Amino acid sequence: MKQWAFQDALPVAGGVDPCKPASTRPATTTALQDAVAEVLRQGESLLNSLSDDHYTRRLPAVFGSAIGEHYRHCLDHFQSLLHGLDADEINYDHRERNPLIENDRALALAETYRIKHAFGSVPAPFLDCPINVRSKVNYELDTAPLIGSTVGRELMYAVAHAIHHYALIAVMCGMLDVALPAGFGVAPSTLNYHAEQPKAA
């Protein structure tokens, strides 16, 4: 990940450039960083709830896939984002796709911990900084469009992407009779919506 302290913050009108933070230890984390930490903590909880067999067992009803494959895919996007902070361009097509992570639950747990702490070290002002993003979205063309975004917006995407895969993982856990915490794989807005609904008499 980018070495935030490799140079001093550059002076700009009104203070320092938030895209060149001088500190590697943010005083506080943002709500978005807290959301990243929470979704990765849910991942840790998932991994601790599974046996090695459950993690790698392929389920015919879910396209013959395994929980480990979906979980590795979630981590891939967080990893791509971290790599992009170094390269100043996030490329979601160049994911690691490490088969060891999808087949080794302990390694997946260690990588989850590493990613969680890496995002916690990103200075909060840096989330507002622009960054280019590349991702193939056309089934016919080989080119991947490059668009402008911000670091924070891509963090938001990675969290939402993980939650949606968690929803499928939750279904797979149900097939394996693995209990998960209530709300696992459910979007925060959905949880809030259900909480606000009047109770049935």
VOMI-694969 format. One line per 10 residues: number of its first residue (from 1); their letters; for each residue y, x, z of N, C-alpha, C, O. Coordinates in Angstrom, 3 decimals, padded with zeros to 6 digits. Example, Ala and Ser with C-alpha at 12.3 -4.5 7.8 and 13.67 -1.06 7.14 Angstrom:
1	as	-005.690 013.190 007.800 -004.500 012.300 007.800 -003.300 013.200 007.800 -003.319 014.236 008.465  -002.250 012.850 007.080 -001.060 013.670 007.140 000.030 012.900 007.870 001.138 013.409 008.039
END
This chain:
1	mkqwafqdal	-001.194 000.846 000.000 000.000 000.000 000.000 001.240 000.879 000.000 001.194 002.028 000.439  002.317 000.354 -000.479 003.577 001.103 -000.574 003.946 001.721 000.772 003.870 001.062 001.809  004.342 002.977 000.746 004.791 003.653 001.962 006.258 003.307 002.181 007.146 003.940 001.608  006.509 002.293 003.019 007.853 001.739 003.137 008.874 002.767 003.612 010.061 002.618 003.321  008.453 003.804 004.332 009.399 004.765 004.897 009.558 006.011 004.035 010.108 007.007 004.502  009.080 005.980 002.763 009.138 007.207 001.962 010.567 007.594 001.623 010.827 008.736 001.245  011.502 006.650 001.754 012.917 006.982 001.591 013.728 006.054 002.477 013.264 004.992 002.892  014.942 006.479 002.754 015.811 005.633 003.573 016.230 004.407 002.792 016.235 004.409 001.561  016.582 003.357 003.523 017.095 002.160 002.852 018.335 002.520 002.056 019.189 003.272 002.524  018.429 001.975 000.847 019.569 002.282 -000.009 020.748 001.401 000.366 020.572 000.198 000.561
11	pvaggvdpck	021.951 001.968 000.473 023.109 001.155 000.833 023.517 000.251 -000.320 023.555 000.676 -001.475  023.817 -000.985 000.000 024.338 -001.928 -000.976 025.478 -002.676 -000.319 025.706 -002.555 000.884  026.197 -003.456 -001.127 027.305 -004.223 -000.578 026.806 -005.134 000.523 025.864 -005.903 000.330  027.434 -005.043 001.664 027.082 -005.923 002.770 025.969 -005.399 003.651 025.537 -006.102 004.565  025.484 -004.174 003.408 024.442 -003.667 004.285 023.431 -002.830 003.524 023.800 -002.013 002.681  022.135 -003.037 003.826 021.087 -002.259 003.179 020.334 -003.135 002.202 020.330 -004.361 002.309  019.708 -002.489 001.263 018.907 -003.189 000.268 017.611 -003.640 000.930 016.832 -002.793 001.367  017.349 -004.952 001.022 016.127 -005.414 001.688 014.871 -005.036 000.928 013.774 -005.090 001.484  015.013 -004.648 -000.347 013.848 -004.254 -001.127 013.486 -002.791 -000.922 012.502 -002.307 -001.480  014.284 -002.084 -000.119 013.984 -000.697 000.228 014.055 -000.541 001.742 014.876 000.225 002.247
21	pastrpattt	013.192 -001.269 002.481 013.286 -001.210 003.942 012.960 000.180 004.472 012.118 000.893 003.927  013.648 000.545 005.549 013.441 001.872 006.118 012.340 001.889 007.166 011.773 002.945 007.443  012.029 000.748 007.748 011.073 000.710 008.852 009.722 000.215 008.393 009.628 -000.703 007.578  008.668 000.830 008.923 007.315 000.361 008.624 006.823 -000.608 009.693 005.713 -001.129 009.596  007.636 -000.847 010.700 007.215 -001.720 011.790 008.235 -002.832 011.971 009.229 -002.670 012.678  007.972 -003.991 011.309 008.924 -005.091 011.434 009.022 -005.569 012.867 008.027 -005.633 013.589  010.248 -005.905 013.268 010.451 -006.375 014.645 009.725 -007.691 014.870 009.149 -007.912 015.935  009.750 -008.562 013.875 009.052 -009.840 013.982 008.411 -010.142 012.646 008.802 -009.592 011.615  007.432 -011.013 012.672 006.829 -011.464 011.430 007.418 -012.817 011.065 007.939 -013.536 011.917  007.328 -013.146 009.797 007.838 -014.420 009.320 006.754 -015.481 009.420 005.587 -015.184 009.673
31	alqdavaevl	007.172 -016.732 009.214 006.195 -017.832 009.208 005.164 -017.619 008.109 003.998 -017.977 008.271  005.588 -017.040 006.999 004.663 -016.788 005.896 003.646 -015.714 006.263 002.461 -015.844 005.955  004.108 -014.660 006.917 003.171 -013.630 007.366 002.220 -014.179 008.427 001.050 -013.799 008.476  002.723 -015.067 009.267 001.849 -015.710 010.247 000.785 -016.550 009.553 -000.355 -016.619 010.013  001.163 -017.198 008.428 000.201 -018.006 007.677 -000.884 -017.122 007.067 -002.058 -017.491 007.056  -000.485 -015.948 006.556 -001.464 -015.009 006.021 -002.429 -014.580 007.120 -003.645 -014.578 006.927  -001.872 -014.218 008.278 -002.716 -013.792 009.396 -003.666 -014.908 009.822 -004.829 -014.652 010.132  -003.173 -016.141 009.838 -004.002 -017.263 010.274 -005.149 -017.524 009.300 -006.283 -017.743 009.725  -004.864 -017.501 007.997 -005.931 -017.776 007.029 -006.971 -016.653 007.052 -008.158 -016.904 006.840  -006.539 -015.428 007.304 -007.493 -014.329 007.408 -008.261 -014.370 008.729 -009.421 -013.960 008.787
41	rqgesllnsl	-007.617 -014.862 009.790 -008.353 -015.068 011.050 -009.426 -016.140 010.866 -010.523 -016.030 011.413  -009.099 -017.181 010.089 -010.113 -018.187 009.776 -011.279 -017.559 009.019 -012.438 -017.916 009.229  -010.947 -016.607 008.126 -012.000 -015.885 007.417 -012.880 -015.094 008.372 -014.103 -015.075 008.230  -012.256 -014.445 009.339 -013.034 -013.709 010.337 -013.933 -014.653 011.119 -015.091 -014.330 011.383  -013.411 -015.823 011.493 -014.201 -016.816 012.205 -015.388 -017.267 011.357 -016.504 -017.413 011.857  -015.132 -017.484 010.071 -016.215 -017.860 009.159 -017.307 -016.803 009.149 -018.484 -017.117 009.324  -016.920 -015.559 008.947 -017.905 -014.484 008.841 -018.703 -014.319 010.125 -019.890 -013.997 010.089  -018.047 -014.539 011.256 -018.753 -014.432 012.534 -019.672 -015.617 012.798 -020.544 -015.545 013.664  -019.483 -016.715 012.052 -020.321 -017.906 012.208 -021.576 -017.856 011.347 -022.519 -018.618 011.559  -021.576 -016.949 010.370 -022.664 -016.896 009.394 -023.667 -015.801 009.724 -023.325 -014.781 010.320
51	sddhytrrlp	-024.908 -016.034 009.324 -025.892 -014.951 009.318 -025.759 -014.216 007.992 -025.109 -014.704 007.067  -026.369 -013.055 007.903 -026.349 -012.323 006.640 -026.999 -013.140 005.531 -026.544 -013.121 004.387  -028.059 -013.852 005.874 -028.746 -014.680 004.876 -027.849 -015.800 004.384 -027.787 -016.055 003.181  -027.157 -016.471 005.286 -026.240 -017.542 004.878 -025.141 -017.011 003.963 -024.734 -017.680 003.014  -024.670 -015.816 004.254 -023.552 -015.239 003.497 -023.939 -014.967 002.045 -023.112 -015.104 001.144  -025.181 -014.588 001.821 -025.595 -014.173 000.474 -026.502 -015.179 -000.226 -026.849 -014.977 -001.390  -026.894 -016.248 000.445 -027.833 -017.192 -000.170 -027.165 -017.976 -001.293 -026.090 -018.547 -001.112  -027.814 -017.995 -002.450 -027.291 -018.736 -003.598 -027.722 -020.195 -003.506 -028.886 -020.502 -003.248  -026.756 -021.087 -003.723 -027.005 -022.516 -003.605 -026.966 -023.157 -004.990 -025.907 -023.197 -005.617  -028.110 -023.662 -005.481 -028.149 -024.256 -006.831 -027.141 -025.384 -007.022 -026.607 -025.552 -008.118
61	avfgsaigeh	-026.873 -026.159 -005.971 -025.961 -027.305 -006.096 -024.510 -026.877 -006.288 -023.668 -027.685 -006.678  -024.216 -025.599 -006.014 -022.842 -025.089 -006.166 -022.867 -023.984 -007.227 -022.425 -022.860 -006.989  -023.387 -024.328 -008.383 -023.409 -023.429 -009.545 -024.175 -022.138 -009.274 -023.924 -021.116 -009.912  -025.106 -022.188 -008.331 -025.894 -021.002 -008.024 -025.109 -019.889 -007.373 -025.524 -018.730 -007.396  -023.971 -020.237 -006.789 -023.127 -019.210 -006.169 -023.425 -019.104 -004.670 -024.092 -019.957 -004.085  -022.910 -018.038 -004.079 -023.084 -017.786 -002.651 -021.718 -017.769 -001.963 -020.687 -017.543 -002.597  -021.739 -018.013 -000.657 -020.491 -017.975 000.110 -019.818 -016.613 -000.047 -018.597 -016.528 -000.176  -020.619 -015.554 -000.034 -020.062 -014.212 -000.152 -019.250 -014.001 -001.422 -018.248 -013.286 -001.414  -019.687 -014.628 -002.518 -018.951 -014.490 -003.778 -017.581 -015.155 -003.690 -016.584 -014.600 -004.152  -017.539 -016.336 -003.101 -016.259 -017.037 -002.980 -015.335 -016.318 -002.004 -014.126 -016.242 -002.221
71	yrhcldhfqs	-015.912 -015.795 -000.933 -015.067 -015.109 000.041 -014.518 -013.809 -000.544 -013.346 -013.483 -000.354  -015.365 -013.074 -001.251 -014.904 -011.843 -001.899 -013.785 -012.156 -002.887 -012.821 -011.399 -002.991  -013.905 -013.262 -003.608 -012.877 -013.669 -004.565 -011.537 -013.906 -003.863 -010.487 -013.536 -004.388  -011.572 -014.518 -002.683 -010.337 -014.719 -001.902 -009.708 -013.378 -001.537 -008.504 -013.182 -001.700  -010.531 -012.462 -001.046 -010.006 -011.146 -000.663 -009.463 -010.400 -001.871 -008.491 -009.654 -001.755  -010.088 -010.596 -003.038 -009.612 -009.935 -004.258 -008.136 -010.211 -004.508 -007.383 -009.311 -004.880  -007.729 -011.446 -004.304 -006.334 -011.797 -004.582 -005.380 -011.150 -003.580 -004.293 -010.705 -003.949  -005.787 -011.100 -002.320 -004.960 -010.399 -001.339 -004.896 -008.899 -001.668 -003.844 -008.275 -001.533  -006.031 -008.328 -002.101 -006.049 -006.916 -002.458 -005.153 -006.638 -003.666 -004.418 -005.651 -003.689  -005.221 -007.521 -004.671 -004.384 -007.355 -005.864 -002.910 -007.370 -005.488 -002.106 -006.619 -006.040
81	llhgldadei	-002.571 -008.228 -004.548 -001.180 -008.320 -004.107 -000.756 -007.027 -003.426 000.334 -006.516 -003.684  -001.605 -006.499 -002.565 -001.282 -005.243 -001.889 -001.137 -004.096 -002.888 -000.200 -003.303 -002.791  -002.057 -004.007 -003.844 -001.964 -002.956 -004.860 -000.675 -003.103 -005.659 -000.052 -002.106 -006.025  -000.278 -004.338 -005.928 000.916 -004.592 -006.708 002.185 -004.132 -006.029 003.161 -003.801 -006.703  002.194 -004.105 -004.704 003.375 -003.633 -003.981 003.610 -002.150 -004.242 004.748 -001.683 -004.202  002.557 -001.424 -004.505 002.681 -000.011 -004.870 003.129 000.150 -006.313 003.927 001.032 -006.632  002.607 -000.712 -007.185 002.864 -000.558 -008.617 004.081 -001.345 -009.084 004.494 -001.221 -010.237  004.661 -002.155 -008.194 005.779 -003.031 -008.550 005.387 -004.068 -009.601 006.246 -004.642 -010.270  004.095 -004.300 -009.738 003.593 -005.367 -010.604 002.247 -005.822 -010.062 001.349 -005.004 -009.861  002.103 -007.111 -009.827 000.837 -007.672 -009.358 000.056 -008.126 -010.576 000.564 -008.898 -011.390
91	nydhrernpl	-001.171 -007.654 -010.707 -002.023 -008.046 -011.830 -003.289 -008.686 -011.263 -004.193 -007.997 -010.791  -003.333 -010.011 -011.319 -004.472 -010.724 -010.759 -005.721 -010.611 -011.630 -006.812 -010.984 -011.199  -005.568 -010.100 -012.853 -006.739 -009.914 -013.713 -007.484 -008.625 -013.383 -008.678 -008.506 -013.661  -006.785 -007.664 -012.791 -007.410 -006.397 -012.411 -007.820 -006.443 -010.947 -007.300 -005.705 -010.110  -008.752 -007.319 -010.665 -009.250 -007.447 -009.290 -010.413 -006.478 -009.079 -011.065 -006.053 -010.033  -010.657 -006.142 -007.827 -011.702 -005.161 -007.526 -013.098 -005.712 -007.801 -013.953 -005.000 -008.328  -013.332 -006.970 -007.449 -014.645 -007.602 -007.665 -015.777 -006.723 -007.108 -016.797 -006.512 -007.764  -015.578 -006.230 -005.914 -016.532 -005.301 -005.300 -017.787 -006.053 -004.858 -017.714 -006.866 -003.937  -018.942 -005.801 -005.496 -020.160 -006.522 -005.119 -020.614 -006.229 -003.690 -021.329 -007.030 -003.088  -020.201 -005.088 -003.149 -020.589 -004.763 -001.771 -019.974 -005.764 -000.791 -020.604 -006.136 000.198
101	iendralala	-018.738 -006.197 -001.071 -018.073 -007.127 -000.163 -018.742 -008.493 -000.193 -018.803 -009.173 000.831  -019.243 -008.901 -001.350 -019.878 -010.219 -001.419 -021.322 -010.197 -000.931 -021.932 -011.251 -000.751  -021.871 -009.003 -000.719 -023.259 -008.905 -000.262 -023.410 -008.307 001.131 -024.510 -008.294 001.683  -022.332 -007.820 001.693 -022.377 -007.185 003.010 -021.345 -007.870 003.910 -020.146 -007.613 003.805  -021.823 -008.730 004.780 -020.927 -009.524 005.632 -020.092 -008.634 006.550 -018.914 -008.912 006.777  -020.689 -007.572 007.077 -019.959 -006.675 007.974 -018.830 -005.963 007.230 -017.746 -005.773 007.781  -019.082 -005.571 005.982 -018.042 -004.921 005.193 -016.926 -005.911 004.873 -015.749 -005.550 004.899  -017.288 -007.149 004.574 -016.277 -008.181 004.309 -015.406 -008.406 005.543 -014.198 -008.609 005.423  -016.010 -008.371 006.712 -015.260 -008.548 007.952 -014.292 -007.383 008.160 -013.144 -007.593 008.551  -014.746 -006.172 007.905 -013.884 -004.992 008.060 -012.725 -005.044 007.063 -011.599 -004.689 007.409
111	etyrikhafg	-012.990 -005.482 005.831 -011.933 -005.555 004.821 -010.931 -006.651 005.163 -009.734 -006.497 004.923  -011.411 -007.746 005.716 -010.511 -008.816 006.154 -009.554 -008.296 007.219 -008.353 -008.560 007.171  -010.091 -007.564 008.171 -009.270 -006.986 009.241 -008.233 -006.024 008.664 -007.073 -006.038 009.076  -008.652 -005.187 007.708 -007.731 -004.219 007.104 -006.595 -004.929 006.375 -005.430 -004.559 006.523  -006.932 -005.944 005.593 -005.920 -006.667 004.824 -004.950 -007.391 005.753 -003.741 -007.396 005.521  -005.486 -007.995 006.797 -004.632 -008.722 007.746 -003.592 -007.798 008.355 -002.424 -008.169 008.466  -003.994 -006.616 008.745 -003.060 -005.689 009.368 -002.115 -005.063 008.341 -000.976 -004.733 008.671  -002.575 -004.900 007.110 -001.691 -004.364 006.069 -000.539 -005.318 005.807 000.605 -004.879 005.692  -000.810 -006.602 005.711 000.264 -007.560 005.468 001.174 -007.692 006.682 002.365 -007.965 006.538  000.627 -007.500 007.867 001.457 -007.557 009.064 002.447 -006.420 009.150 003.435 -006.515 009.878
121	svpapfldcp	002.197 -005.323 008.408 003.096 -004.165 008.455 004.209 -004.233 007.414 005.104 -003.388 007.408  004.162 -005.234 006.531 005.207 -005.359 005.514 006.488 -005.866 006.178 006.462 -006.923 006.808  007.595 -005.153 006.058 008.845 -005.619 006.674 009.252 -006.984 006.125 009.189 -007.221 004.918  009.664 -007.862 007.006 009.984 -009.233 006.624 010.996 -009.338 005.485 010.800 -010.174 004.603  012.089 -008.523 005.449 013.059 -008.660 004.349 012.449 -008.408 002.969 012.963 -008.890 001.960  011.358 -007.654 002.933 010.749 -007.316 001.657 010.148 -008.538 000.967 009.940 -008.519 -000.246  009.866 -009.598 001.721 009.263 -010.789 001.134 010.182 -011.458 000.118 009.706 -012.168 -000.768  011.481 -011.244 000.233 012.435 -011.847 -000.700 012.624 -011.019 -001.970 013.346 -011.441 -002.873  012.007 -009.879 -002.055 012.236 -008.991 -003.185 011.487 -009.445 -004.434 010.374 -009.964 -004.347  012.109 -009.244 -005.601 011.456 -009.642 -006.855 010.293 -008.724 -007.188 010.297 -007.543 -006.843
131	invrskvnye	009.307 -009.278 -007.858 008.168 -008.493 -008.338 007.600 -009.186 -009.565 007.620 -010.413 -009.652  007.098 -008.413 -010.507 006.484 -008.979 -011.698 005.020 -009.298 -011.442 004.333 -008.596 -010.700  004.560 -010.368 -012.069 003.186 -010.827 -011.881 002.541 -011.044 -013.244 003.139 -011.635 -014.143  001.315 -010.556 -013.381 000.581 -010.719 -014.627 -000.745 -011.428 -014.333 -001.461 -011.069 -013.398  -001.060 -012.444 -015.151 -002.321 -013.160 -014.989 -002.651 -013.892 -016.276 -001.795 -014.563 -016.853  -003.886 -013.765 -016.726 -004.314 -014.433 -017.946 -004.532 -015.916 -017.664 -005.301 -016.271 -016.771  -003.867 -016.775 -018.413 -003.969 -018.219 -018.191 -004.375 -018.968 -019.458 -004.564 -020.184 -019.425  -004.510 -018.251 -020.571 -004.864 -018.877 -021.832 -006.302 -018.510 -022.188 -006.666 -017.334 -022.170  -007.123 -019.514 -022.512 -008.527 -019.247 -022.806 -008.728 -018.627 -024.187 -009.776 -018.036 -024.449  -007.749 -018.751 -025.064 -007.906 -018.279 -026.434 -007.244 -016.921 -026.670 -007.743 -016.116 -027.456
141	ldtapligst	-006.143 -016.668 -026.003 -005.421 -015.415 -026.201 -005.849 -014.373 -025.179 -006.127 -014.700 -024.025  -005.899 -013.120 -025.609 -006.274 -012.032 -024.700 -005.107 -011.539 -023.863 -005.304 -010.916 -022.820  -003.890 -011.818 -024.319 -002.727 -011.318 -023.601 -002.499 -012.085 -022.309 -002.737 -013.290 -022.231  -002.039 -011.373 -021.312 -001.705 -011.985 -020.024 -000.195 -011.976 -019.873 000.407 -010.903 -019.880  000.438 -013.134 -019.737 001.904 -013.164 -019.628 002.386 -012.483 -018.352 001.709 -012.482 -017.325  003.568 -011.911 -018.455 004.216 -011.271 -017.312 005.411 -012.124 -016.915 006.289 -012.385 -017.737  005.448 -012.556 -015.670 006.541 -013.392 -015.202 007.147 -012.810 -013.934 006.518 -012.010 -013.241  008.359 -013.216 -013.644 009.035 -012.765 -012.437 008.709 -013.665 -011.258 008.593 -014.883 -011.400  008.566 -013.056 -010.105 008.296 -013.817 -008.887 008.919 -013.048 -007.721 009.750 -012.164 -007.928  008.523 -013.381 -006.526 008.906 -012.610 -005.350 007.653 -012.296 -004.544 006.623 -012.953 -004.695
151	vgrelmyava	007.752 -011.296 -003.696 006.615 -010.927 -002.852 006.194 -012.118 -001.994 005.003 -012.398 -001.859  007.165 -012.814 -001.418 006.852 -013.956 -000.559 006.172 -015.078 -001.313 005.234 -015.692 -000.806  006.643 -015.352 -002.531 006.028 -016.423 -003.322 004.569 -016.093 -003.626 003.724 -016.988 -003.628  004.263 -014.835 -003.879 002.887 -014.458 -004.170 002.022 -014.488 -002.914 000.827 -014.773 -002.991  002.613 -014.197 -001.764 001.881 -014.379 -000.504 001.525 -015.846 -000.316 000.413 -016.180 000.094  002.480 -016.716 -000.620 002.241 -018.150 -000.503 001.091 -018.578 -001.411 000.237 -019.370 -001.014  001.078 -018.046 -002.636 000.008 -018.358 -003.575 -001.345 -017.888 -003.051 -002.328 -018.626 -003.118  -001.399 -016.666 -002.531 -002.665 -016.113 -002.050 -003.232 -016.945 -000.895 -004.444 -017.143 -000.797  -002.341 -017.430 -000.022 -002.785 -018.273 001.091 -003.342 -019.598 000.568 -004.426 -020.020 000.971  -002.599 -020.253 -000.333 -003.049 -021.539 -000.878 -004.345 -021.374 -001.649 -005.230 -022.226 -001.566
161	haihhyalia	-004.468 -020.286 -002.399 -005.686 -020.011 -003.157 -006.881 -019.862 -002.215 -007.955 -020.402 -002.476  -006.686 -019.126 -001.119 -007.773 -018.938 -000.155 -008.185 -020.260 000.479 -009.376 -020.527 000.638  -007.216 -021.085 000.840 -007.529 -022.367 001.477 -008.379 -023.230 000.550 -009.318 -023.887 001.001  -008.058 -023.233 -000.740 -008.830 -024.053 -001.667 -010.256 -023.536 -001.816 -011.188 -024.328 -001.958  -010.434 -022.234 -001.787 -011.801 -021.706 -001.817 -012.507 -021.951 -000.484 -013.718 -022.170 -000.455  -011.768 -021.915 000.600 -012.364 -022.242 001.896 -012.930 -023.654 001.886 -013.954 -023.920 002.516  -012.266 -024.566 001.170 -012.754 -025.945 001.110 -014.150 -025.990 000.500 -015.023 -026.707 000.988  -014.358 -025.228 -000.561 -015.687 -025.180 -001.171 -016.676 -024.464 -000.250 -017.833 -024.869 -000.139  -016.220 -023.412 000.400 -017.078 -022.704 001.350 -017.506 -023.645 002.474 -018.647 -023.585 002.933  -016.590 -024.520 002.921 -016.922 -025.476 003.976 -018.033 -026.415 003.516 -018.927 -026.743 004.296
171	vmcgmldval	-017.985 -026.847 002.262 -019.057 -027.693 001.716 -020.379 -026.920 001.719 -021.423 -027.467 002.075  -020.326 -025.658 001.324 -021.534 -024.831 001.295 -022.094 -024.629 002.700 -023.308 -024.634 002.900  -021.192 -024.449 003.679 -021.644 -024.302 005.066 -022.329 -025.583 005.542 -023.301 -025.528 006.294  -021.819 -026.737 005.101 -022.467 -027.998 005.446 -023.880 -028.056 004.908 -024.778 -028.562 005.582  -024.093 -027.552 003.718 -025.439 -027.516 003.136 -026.374 -026.607 003.929 -027.587 -026.814 003.959  -025.791 -025.602 004.567 -026.584 -024.638 005.335 -026.636 -024.980 006.819 -027.208 -024.231 007.611  -026.035 -026.121 007.199 -025.976 -026.540 008.612 -025.263 -025.515 009.487 -025.660 -025.272 010.626  -024.205 -024.917 008.940 -023.385 -023.978 009.696 -022.124 -024.702 010.154 -021.373 -025.230 009.334  -021.896 -024.724 011.460 -020.718 -025.403 012.009 -019.484 -024.531 011.834 -019.521 -023.321 012.062  -018.388 -025.166 011.424 -017.107 -024.472 011.279 -016.045 -025.212 012.078 -016.204 -026.398 012.367
181	pagfgvapst	-014.959 -024.524 012.440 -013.893 -025.206 013.189 -013.313 -026.366 012.381 -013.258 -026.317 011.152  -012.886 -027.397 013.085 -012.238 -028.533 012.424 -011.012 -028.045 011.674 -010.239 -027.240 012.193  -010.834 -028.528 010.459 -009.669 -028.147 009.681 -009.877 -026.957 008.784 -008.983 -026.616 008.009  -011.028 -026.308 008.860 -011.293 -025.157 008.003 -011.312 -025.616 006.544 -012.035 -026.548 006.191  -010.515 -024.958 005.703 -010.473 -025.312 004.296 -009.597 -026.508 003.971 -009.642 -027.030 002.857  -008.806 -026.942 004.929 -007.908 -028.075 004.711 -006.474 -027.547 004.704 -006.080 -026.788 005.590  -005.701 -027.951 003.704 -004.321 -027.487 003.596 -003.502 -027.967 004.794 -003.719 -029.080 005.274  -002.564 -027.148 005.286 -001.730 -027.570 006.415 -001.018 -028.893 006.166 -000.904 -029.716 007.074  -000.537 -029.104 004.935 000.166 -030.358 004.638 -000.772 -031.553 004.767 -000.355 -032.635 005.181  -002.044 -031.353 004.410 -003.030 -032.434 004.538 -003.315 -032.721 006.005 -003.421 -033.881 006.405
191	lnyhaeqpka	-003.439 -031.668 006.808 -003.650 -031.859 008.238 -002.484 -032.623 008.857 -002.684 -033.527 009.669  -001.260 -032.253 008.467 -000.085 -032.950 008.988 -000.072 -034.412 008.551 000.262 -035.301 009.335  -000.436 -034.649 007.298 -000.457 -036.029 006.774 -001.431 -036.880 007.576 -001.096 -037.992 007.984  -002.631 -036.365 007.805 -003.609 -037.146 008.572 -003.167 -037.344 010.016 -003.433 -038.390 010.608  -002.499 -036.356 010.583 -002.026 -036.474 011.962 -000.944 -037.535 012.101 -000.803 -038.150 013.158  -000.187 -037.746 011.041 000.912 -038.703 011.083 000.472 -040.140 010.778 001.247 -041.080 010.953  -000.770 -040.305 010.322 -001.220 -041.650 009.992 -001.498 -042.440 011.261 -001.996 -041.880 012.238  -001.181 -043.750 011.264 -001.443 -044.560 012.463 -002.937 -044.645 012.752 -003.764 -044.735 011.844  -003.247 -044.616 014.006 -004.654 -044.698 014.423 -005.191 -046.100 014.157 -004.500 -047.100 014.350  -006.439 -046.144 013.711 -007.076 -047.434 013.471 -007.320 -048.134 014.806 -007.695 -047.507 015.797
201	a	-007.098 -049.442 014.806 -007.266 -050.207 016.059 -008.741 -050.288 016.425 -009.093 -050.887 017.441
END
